[in-house]
Amino acid sequence: METIEEKQIGSYVADDYRTAAVFSKYGIDFCCRGNRTIKEVCQKNNIDETELLDALQMAMHAQSGESIDYKSWPLDLLAEYIEKKHHRYVEERIPVIKQFLDKLCKVHGERHPELFEINHLFTASAGELASHMKKEELILFPFIKKMVKASISGESIAAPGFGTVENPIAMMMQEHDNEGERFRQIAQLTNNYNPPADACNTYRVTFAMLKEFEDDLHLHIHLENNILFPEATKLEKRFLSA
């Protein structure tokens, strides 16, 4: 039987999203790198295992109306939610943040040359995310919805052109890792989104928007890596074994 120390971080957050705040507090990536165990991450990052487990227990037992049980949602609803909420958020925020970063580079770049690297990283992320989301919307999500519909109706489904759902999922997860690494670099360059003492209001707003963007991306990736993708893989295997 799996012990709590051996339970993967992503599973904790999938079971109760309130634990995400605890992992974030300790600097633990629960979305892109959610396949690590508590024991592994504590040893690698020199974190007191008992202290972390106590904090997780407190979060899970806290009375809060904010916790959403995404794990109980039908897969087609979860895919639709990710597309309508998180994909739309990314599409709306990217041009705004890009405009602000361009302005900061022009006005403050001489005193804060790190702004140019932040702008470069965000621009690269924007381009990759646009392509990534289209692949999900046009290829992966429609197939997941088709599997859900077929499982309800009892119909069979034709094999997809990509072979098995594990193939696009593997690609999506690799791209998630790439974005996670980019935002780790952005967080480091921005001193965890803390603007310098001479920052103007635009500077502060831009850093706040970058932090919000990263937070949304973490939830977005978590919902896919730790819930949607594993459950879609299980559903496909049920069809193949039938």
Buried (B, 14 or more C-beta within 10 A) or exposed (E): EEEEEEBBBBBBBBBBBBBBEBBEEBEBBBBBBBEBBBBBBBEEEEBEBEEBBEBBEEBBEEEEEEBEEBBEBEBBEBBBBBBEBBBEBBEEBBEEBBEBBBBBBEBBBEEBEBBBEBBBBBBEBBEBBEEBBEBBBEBBBBBBBBBBEBBEEEEEEEEBEBEBBBEBBEBBBEBBBBBBBBBBBBBEBBEEBEBBEEBEEBBBBBBEBBBBBBBBBBBBBBBBBBBBBBBBEEBBEEBEEE
